[in-house]
Amino acid sequence: MPDSRAKFSLLGSVSLGTGVMIGAGIFALVGQVAALAGGFMPLAFLAGALVVAFSAYSYVKYSNTNPTSGGIAMLLKAAYGSGVVAGSFSFFMYVSMVVAESLLARTFGTYVLRPFGLEGNAFLVPALGVLAISLAALVNIFGNRLVEGSAMTTAAAKIVGLAVLAVAGIAASGLSSFTGIVAPETAPEHGILGFLAGTTLCILAYKGFTTITNQGADVRDAKRNIGRSIAISIALCAALYLLITTATAASLDVADIVKARDYAIAAAADPLFGAWGVVLTIAIAIIATLSGLLASLYSVSRLYEMLHDMGQAPVLPGRISHQSLVITVGLAILVTVFFDLSQIASMGALLYITMDIAVHWGVIRRLHSTIGARRWVPVVAIVLDAIVLFAFVAVKVRSDLLTVSVTVAIALAIFLNQWWFASHKRS
């Protein structure tokens, strides 16, 4: 157990959470959400914040009582016991976080190549994504002190840079741009289902708060600071997302945002600020995605380590150091190479929200009294999760059945793997 000097401060844990959120939330998802929610895209990000605010309650309550690394895996174990159910949903969380890293990596490649007109290159985008994952892994080998230091610096740069761009964009477009988000010209193609499906993707923009719960043992004064860190991170990101999406919607119509879905923020900067705005946006995107990878790899590898200690995850043969990090990096690279941004975002959302429902049901069923949770809050969280998940599946089955099928196959493979592990332990 590291001493308090090596632990994350409140500012450090907030930086860790926002580092993951902002990287995936704005630069990777704005165009994807606009394709589903139409002109209501900024409101979809606010709706996502509402869903996550209810969801975070269960995690905060458990972490306040049991601040451990791999906190979500421990929560599921406490709720369902050591077995197939807890192991499977823990792996849902793990895989969704690996997928989020691939989302960041491909976004990095897309924005780096944007100035050269190569943002759609099928080879260079994943190649640069693989490079970004590898660099983030090397930094993580040096430990959480370097991760915290880089997270604090880059989080400040991202927040300030994006806030300046957003405020300047809204000022240039006029305050009437806020009216446009309430009564937009372009309605969602699939109506309310489209808006709710867009909200599902927006949840990915906030799920970085789980990064904080997964490294609870590394937070200074954890019982006090984990909940505060999560609340501050979600509120900060919600405000920033509203500003930047409003500015984007004021700069481009929905058709243009969807056309530039993988680099929508950079595309929106061009008509407002010209070349310097595009360069600044790309620079912030590169910082955001790289820092998000740094923070995410740290948390995800700790989660895998916890799953292994619980007997629910395999290790590599031989004496390979940093095994959890190596496995996590390898899986993230595979997803980066074989799937595009839209597919990656869809898989991550489906797995994460399914796991989230399991967490809340576990709190309602068994943990509410021991962690001091009011049951009505996770009940509301399950209802909200179920609504957006149903809408997302209904839309995706018609437009992208392959990705839904691959996600179902991954889920089945996880359950079968955990069943084999449980049978092997019994024998």
C-alpha positions in Angstrom: 0.0 0.0 0.0 1.5 3.3 -1.1 1.9 6.0 1.6 -0.1 9.2 1.5 2.7 11.1 -0.3 2.3 8.8 -3.3 -1.5 9.1 -3.4 -3.7 11.3 -5.5 -4.9 14.5 -4.0 -8.5 15.8 -4.5 -7.2 17.9 -7.4 -5.2 15.0 -8.8 -8.2 12.6 -8.7 -10.5 15.3 -10.4 -7.8 15.7 -13.0 -7.7 11.9 -13.6 -11.5 11.7 -14.0 -11.8 14.8 -16.3 -8.8 13.7 -18.2 -10.7 10.5 -19.3 -14.0 12.3 -19.7 -12.9 15.2 -21.9 -10.8 13.1 -24.2 -13.6 10.8 -25.2 -16.5 13.1 -24.5 -16.0 16.0 -26.9 -13.5 15.1 -29.6 -14.8 11.6 -30.3 -18.5 11.8 -29.7 -19.9 15.1 -30.9 -20.4 14.0 -34.5 -21.6 10.6 -33.5 -24.2 12.1 -31.2 -25.4 14.7 -33.8 -26.0 11.8 -36.2 -28.6 10.4 -33.7 -29.9 13.4 -31.8 -29.8 16.0 -34.7 -30.0 19.6 -33.5 -30.8 18.5 -30.0 -27.1 17.3 -29.6 -26.2 19.8 -26.9 -29.3 18.8 -24.9 -28.4 15.1 -25.3 -25.1 15.8 -23.5 -27.0 17.4 -20.7 -29.4 14.5 -20.6 -26.4 12.2 -20.4 -25.1 14.1 -17.3 -28.5 13.6 -15.6 -28.4 9.9 -16.2 -24.8 9.7 -14.9 -25.6 11.8 -11.9 -28.1 9.2 -10.7 -25.7 6.3 -11.7 -22.8 7.8 -9.8 -24.7 7.6 -6.5 -24.2 3.8 -6.1 -20.5 4.0 -6.9 -19.9 6.9 -4.5 -21.8 5.2 -1.6 -19.8 2.0 -2.0 -16.5 3.8 -2.5 -17.0 5.9 0.6 -17.4 2.6 2.6 -14.8 0.6 0.7 -12.2 2.7 -1.0 -10.2 0.1 -2.9 -8.4 -0.2 -6.2 -10.7 -2.0 -8.7 -13.6 -0.7 -6.7 -16.3 -1.7 -9.2 -15.1 -5.3 -9.3 -15.2 -5.4 -5.5 -18.7 -3.8 -5.5 -20.0 -6.5 -7.8 -18.3 -9.2 -5.7 -20.0 -7.9 -2.6 -23.4 -7.7 -4.4 -23.3 -11.1 -6.1 -20.6 -13.1 -4.5 -17.5 -14.6 -6.1 -18.7 -16.3 -9.2 -19.9 -16.0 -12.8 -22.2 -13.1 -12.4 -19.8 -10.8 -10.6 -16.9 -11.8 -12.8 -18.8 -11.4 -16.0 -20.1 -7.9 -15.2 -16.7 -6.9 -13.9 -15.3 -7.9 -17.3 -18.1 -5.9 -19.0 -16.7 -2.9 -17.2 -13.1 -3.8 -18.0 -13.8 -4.3 -21.7 -15.9 -1.1 -22.0 -12.9 0.8 -20.5 -10.5 -0.9 -23.0 -12.9 0.1 -25.8 -12.8 3.7 -24.5 -9.1 3.7 -24.8 -9.4 2.7 -28.4 -11.9 5.5 -28.9 -9.3 7.9 -27.6 -6.5 6.4 -29.7 -8.4 6.6 -33.0 -9.5 10.1 -32.2 -5.9 11.0 -31.6 -5.0 9.6 -35.1 -7.9 11.4 -36.8 -7.0 14.8 -35.4 -3.3 14.5 -36.0 -4.0 13.7 -39.6 -6.7 16.4 -40.1 -4.2 19.2 -41.2 -3.0 16.9 -44.0 -6.4 15.9 -45.2 -5.7 12.3 -44.2 -8.2 11.9 -41.4 -10.0 9.2 -43.2 -6.9 7.1 -44.0 -7.7 3.5 -43.1 -4.0 2.7 -42.3 -2.6 5.8 -40.8 -5.5 6.5 -38.3 -5.2 3.2 -36.5 -1.4 3.2 -36.8 -1.2 6.5 -35.0 -3.7 5.2 -32.5 -1.4 2.3 -31.7 1.5 4.6 -31.3 -0.5 6.8 -28.8 -1.5 3.7 -26.7 2.2 2.5 -26.7 3.4 5.9 -25.5 0.8 6.1 -22.8 1.8 2.6 -21.6 5.4 3.7 -21.3 4.5 6.7 -19.2 2.3 4.5 -16.9 5.2 2.2 -16.2 6.8 5.0 -14.2 3.9 5.0 -11.7 1.0 7.2 -10.4 3.1 10.2 -9.4 3.9 10.9 -13.1 0.4 10.1 -14.1 -1.0 12.5 -11.6 1.4 15.3 -12.5 0.6 15.0 -16.2 -3.1 14.7 -15.6 -3.2 17.9 -13.6 -1.3 19.8 -16.2 -3.2 18.5 -19.2 -6.6 18.7 -17.5 -6.0 22.4 -16.9 -4.9 23.0 -20.5 -7.9 21.2 -21.9 -10.5 22.9 -19.7 -9.1 26.4 -20.3 -8.5 25.9 -24.0 -11.9 24.4 -24.7 -13.7 27.0 -22.5 -11.9 29.8 -24.4 -12.9 28.4 -27.8 -16.5 27.7 -26.7 -17.0 31.2 -25.1 -15.4 32.9 -28.1 -17.6 30.8 -30.5 -20.8 31.7 -28.6 -19.8 35.3 -28.5 -19.1 35.3 -32.3 -22.5 33.6 -33.0 -24.4 35.7 -30.5 -26.4 34.5 -27.4 -29.2 33.4 -29.7 -27.1 30.3 -30.2 -28.5 29.0 -26.9 -32.0 29.4 -28.4 -31.0 27.0 -31.2 -30.4 24.1 -28.8 -34.0 24.3 -27.5 -35.7 24.8 -30.9 -33.2 23.5 -33.5 -33.8 23.5 -37.2 -32.9 19.8 -37.6 -34.9 17.2 -35.6 -33.5 13.7 -34.9 -34.0 11.3 -37.8 -35.6 8.7 -35.5 -37.5 11.2 -33.3 -37.4 10.7 -29.6 -35.7 7.3 -30.1 -32.9 9.1 -31.9 -32.5 11.7 -29.1 -32.4 8.9 -26.4 -29.9 6.9 -28.5 -27.7 10.0 -28.7 -28.0 10.3 -24.9 -26.7 6.8 -24.6 -23.5 7.7 -26.4 -23.2 10.9 -24.2 -23.0 8.7 -21.1 -19.6 7.6 -22.4 -18.6 11.2 -22.2 -19.0 11.0 -18.4 -18.1 7.4 -17.5 -14.6 8.6 -16.8 -15.8 9.1 -13.2 -15.4 5.3 -12.8 -11.7 5.9 -13.2 -11.8 7.6 -9.8 -13.7 4.7 -8.2 -11.3 2.1 -9.7 -8.3 3.7 -8.0 -9.9 4.4 -4.7 -7.0 3.0 -2.6 -4.7 5.5 -4.3 -6.8 8.6 -3.3 -5.7 10.6 -0.3 -8.5 10.7 2.4 -10.6 8.5 0.1 -13.8 8.4 2.1 -14.1 12.1 1.8 -12.5 12.8 -1.6 -13.8 10.1 -3.9 -17.4 11.4 -3.8 -16.2 15.0 -4.1 -14.0 14.2 -7.0 -16.8 12.5 -8.9 -19.3 15.3 -8.3 -16.8 18.0 -9.4 -15.7 16.1 -12.4 -19.2 15.5 -13.7 -20.3 19.1 -13.1 -17.2 20.5 -14.7 -17.6 18.4 -17.8 -21.3 19.0 -18.1 -20.8 22.8 -18.2 -17.9 22.5 -20.6 -19.8 20.1 -22.9 -22.8 22.5 -23.0 -20.6 25.4 -24.0 -18.6 23.6 -26.7 -21.6 21.7 -28.3 -23.6 25.0 -28.4 -20.7 26.7 -30.1 -20.4 23.8 -32.6 -24.1 23.8 -33.4 -23.9 27.6 -34.0 -21.0 27.2 -36.4 -22.1 24.2 -38.4 -25.5 22.7 -39.4 -26.2 19.2 -38.4 -25.4 17.8 -41.9 -21.9 19.3 -41.7 -21.3 18.0 -38.2 -22.4 14.5 -39.2 -20.2 14.7 -42.3 -17.2 15.6 -40.2 -18.3 13.3 -37.3 -14.8 12.1 -36.5 -13.3 15.6 -36.3 -16.4 17.8 -35.7 -14.8 20.2 -33.2 -12.0 21.1 -35.6 -14.5 21.5 -38.5 -16.6 23.9 -36.4 -13.5 26.0 -35.5 -12.8 26.8 -39.1 -15.7 29.1 -40.0 -15.6 30.8 -36.6 -11.8 31.4 -36.2 -10.1 30.4 -39.4 -6.8 28.5 -39.5 -5.5 29.5 -36.1 -8.7 28.2 -34.4 -8.3 24.9 -36.3 -4.7 24.5 -35.2 -5.6 25.3 -31.6 -8.4 22.9 -31.6 -6.3 20.1 -33.0 -3.6 20.8 -30.4 -6.1 20.6 -27.6 -7.5 17.4 -29.1 -4.0 15.8 -29.2 -3.4 16.8 -25.5 -6.9 15.6 -24.5 -6.7 12.2 -26.1 -3.1 11.5 -25.0 -3.8 12.6 -21.4 -7.1 10.6 -21.4 -5.1 7.5 -22.4 -2.6 8.1 -19.6 -5.4 8.3 -17.0 -7.4 5.4 -18.5 -4.6 2.9 -18.8 -3.6 3.5 -15.2 -7.1 2.8 -14.0 -7.9 -0.1 -16.3 -4.7 -2.0 -15.6 -5.4 -1.7 -11.9 -8.9 -3.1 -12.5 -7.5 -6.1 -14.4 -5.0 -6.7 -11.6 -7.8 -6.7 -9.1 -9.8 -9.2 -11.3 -6.7 -11.5 -11.4 -6.3 -11.3 -7.6 -10.0 -12.3 -7.3 -9.3 -15.3 -9.6 -11.4 -14.0 -12.4 -8.8 -13.1 -15.0 -5.9 -15.0 -16.5 -2.2 -14.0 -16.6 0.4 -14.4 -19.3 2.8 -17.3 -19.2 6.3 -16.6 -17.9 7.7 -13.8 -15.8 6.5 -10.8 -17.8 6.4 -7.6 -15.7 3.5 -5.2 -15.7 1.2 -8.0 -17.0 -2.1 -6.2 -16.4 -0.8 -3.2 -18.3 0.5 -5.4 -21.2 -2.8 -7.3 -21.5 -4.8 -4.1 -21.4 -2.6 -2.4 -24.0 -2.7 -5.5 -26.3 -6.5 -5.6 -26.2 -6.8 -1.8 -26.8 -4.5 -2.1 -29.8 -6.7 -4.9 -31.3 -9.9 -2.9 -31.0 -8.1 0.2 -32.4 -7.0 -1.7 -35.5 -10.2 -3.6 -36.3 -13.0 -1.2 -35.5 -13.9 2.4 -36.5 -15.0 5.2 -34.1 -18.7 4.7 -34.5 -18.4 0.9 -33.8 -16.1 1.4 -30.9 -18.4 4.0 -29.3 -21.4 1.7 -29.7 -19.7 -1.3 -28.2 -18.5 0.7 -25.2 -22.0 2.1 -24.5 -23.8 -1.2 -24.7 -21.3 -3.0 -22.4 -21.0 -0.2 -19.9 -24.7 0.5 -19.4 -25.5 -3.2 -19.1 -22.8 -3.4 -16.3 -24.2 -0.3 -14.8 -27.7 -1.8 -14.4 -26.1 -4.8 -12.7 -24.3 -2.5 -10.2 -27.5 -0.7 -9.2 -29.5 -4.0 -8.9 -26.8 -5.3 -6.7 -27.0 -2.2 -4.4 -30.8 -2.5 -4.3 -30.8 -6.3 -3.7 -28.0 -6.6 -1.1 -25.8 -3.6 -0.4 -28.1 -0.7 0.3 -28.1 -1.1 4.1 -24.4 -1.7 4.5 -23.3 1.3 2.5 -26.1 3.6 3.6 -27.8 4.0 0.2 -31.4 5.0 -0.4 -32.9 2.4 -2.7 -35.0 4.8 -4.8 -31.9 6.4 -6.3 -30.5 3.2 -7.9 -34.1 2.4 -8.9 -34.3 5.6 -10.9 -30.8 4.9 -12.3 -31.9 1.5 -13.6 -35.0 3.0 -15.2 -33.0 5.7 -17.0 -30.4 3.2 -18.1 -33.0 0.9 -19.4 -34.8 3.6 -21.4 -31.7 4.9 -23.2 -30.3 1.4 -23.7 -33.6 0.2 -25.3 -33.7 3.3 -27.6 -30.0 2.8 -28.6 -30.5 -0.9 -29.5 -33.7 -0.1 -31.4 -31.9 2.4 -33.6 -28.7 0.4 -34.0 -30.4 -2.8 -34.9 -31.7 -1.0 -38.0 -28.6 0.9 -38.9 -25.6 -1.2 -37.6 -26.7 -4.8 -36.8 -23.1 -6.0 -37.2 -21.8 -3.9 -34.2 -24.7 -5.0 -32.0 -24.0 -8.7 -33.0 -20.3 -8.3 -32.2 -21.1 -6.8 -28.8 -23.5 -9.7 -28.0 -20.8 -12.2 -29.1 -18.3 -10.4 -26.8 -20.8 -10.6 -23.9 -21.4 -14.3 -24.4 -17.7 -14.9 -24.6 -17.2 -13.2 -21.3 -19.9 -15.2 -19.6 -18.5 -18.5 -21.0 -15.0 -17.5 -19.9 -16.2 -16.8 -16.4 -18.2 -20.0 -16.3 -15.0 -21.9 -17.3 -13.0 -20.1 -14.6 -15.6 -20.9 -12.0 -15.8 -24.6 -13.0 -12.0 -24.8 -13.0 -11.7 -23.4 -9.5 -14.3 -25.8 -8.2 -12.4 -28.8 -9.8 
